[in-house]
């Protein structure tokens, strides 16, 4: 009985860490966004604010990894109406190796997104939506991603979380994807 009780917290921690993976649901059917089909996927990272004690990344690096994450998440949608996403990386921290426990470094990404309806030729959101994501919790990031992940792995993790955050944001606006379209 004692052995079972000791393993329950470990099992709970493993399940919690698995549930935090932003890519875990990519093999499942996508959430309902009606006629959504990804058109253009444009990412820019012109002069983002780089947080303290951060590794640096180029605009090209952000563009490549963020566009790939958006393609992975939204390429699953096969609707009959094109929607475009414009994304700007506003700021980030890519955690550097630090002292475990005392200063377990964490990564963060701040970005803005605008959605466009191709058929209407206009933005769906009047003002760009600013979103913030933190690194997803996993066995590799539990003590801080700066200690366990490369810059590229941190960027991929943040970009996958950001793409999922964009999907959740779009799902909060079902009126954008329901006829009659204006």
N, C-alpha and C positions, 0 to 999 in steps of 0.2 A: 504494500500500500504506500509506504514512504517513497519507494522508487517511482511510482506513478505520479505522486504529488510533486516530486522534484522535476519530472519531465514535462509537466503541464506548462510552466512558465516558458520553458525552452520551445515547446511546440507553438505556443501562442506567439512568441517572438518571431519564429520562422514564418508563420502564417501572416503576421503583420508586415514583415519585410517583403514577402512575396506580393502582398496586396498593393504595395506602394510602387511597383514597377509600372512606369507610364506606358510601356509597350505590351504589357501582359494581355490586353484585350484586343490586340491587332489581328489575331487569328479568328476572332468572333465576328459575327455580322455587325456592321456599324449601326450606331444609333440612328433614329429616323430624322433625317433632314429633308424629307420630301423629295423634290426634284433635283437636289444638289448634285452637281458634278464639278470637280475642281477644274477651273480654267487656268489663269495665270497665277503663279505662286512667286511673288517677288519679295525678296528680303534685302534690306539695306542695313548697314551698320556704319553710318558716317559719324565719326567722332562720338561714340558712346562714352558715357562716364564710366571710368574704370575705378572700382572701389579700392579701398586700402588693402594692401597686402595681397593683391591679385596678380595672377599670371596675366599676360596680355595675349590678345588674339587679333588677327587682321580682319578687315571687312570681308575678304575673300573666304577666310576660314568660317566666319559666322554664316555667310551666305550659303556656302556649300552644305554645312551640317544642318542648318535650320530648314533650308528648302527640302533636303532629303527627309527630315522628320515630318514636315508638312505633307510631302508626297506620300510617305508611308501611311499616315493617318487618313488623309482625305482622298487618296487614290482608290480607296475601297468603295467610295460612293459612286454609283453608276446611274445617277438621275439623268434627266433629259434637258436640264437647264444649267448653263454655265454660270459659275460664281468665281470671282477672282479675290485673292487675298493679298493685301499689301501690308508688309510687316517691317517695322523699324526697330532695331536693337537700340534701346535708349541707354542702358547701363548694365554692368555685370560685375560679378566677383567670381573669378575662377580660383578656388582656394589653393594656396601654396602649402607645401609641407610645413607642418608646425609641430608643436609639442602636444602629443596625445593627451586627452582628458583636460589638461589645463587650457589649451587653446585649440580645440579640435576644429579645424577650419571647415567651413561650409561654403557652398557655391550658391549664387543667386543670379537670376536673369530678369531684367525689367525691359518690357517691349510694348510697342503700340501696334494695333492691328486695325485695318479698315477692310470691310467686305464690300464687294461690288457685285451688282446684278448685271450681267452682260446684256441681257435682252432689254432691260430698262435703261442701260447706259448711265447708271448713277450709283452712288454709294448707298449702302443699306443703313449705315450708321452715320448720323450727322457729324459727330465728333469721333476721332480715333479713340479706340478703347485701350487704355493702358492696363496691362496685366503684369503680375510679378509671380515668378515661380522659384521655388527653392529646390535644391537637388532632392531627388527622390530618395527615400530611405531604403537602403538595402544592406546586405552583409558587407559590401565594399565601402559603403558610405557611413556606416553606423558611427565610426569614430572620426569621421570627417573625410571628405573626398580628396582633400589635399594630401592626405597621407597614403591613400591607396590607389588613386586613379590618375592617369595622365591628363593633361590639358584637353586633349581630343576626346577622351572618354567623358570628362566633365561636361564639355560642350554638347556632346551627343545626348547625354542624360538630361541636361537642361532643355535642349531643343525638343526632345521627345515629350517632356513635361509641358513645355510651352504649346506644342501642337495639341496636346490633350486639353489644355486650358482654353485654347481657341475653340475647340469642338464644344466644350461645355458652355462657353459664351454664346456660340451660335445656337445651341439647343435652348438657351434661355429666351430666344427670340423666334419662336415658331411662326409668328406672323410674317416673317421674311420669306418663308418657304411654302406658304399656303396660298392657293388661288382664292379669289381673283387677284392677279397681279395688277398693280396700278398701271 
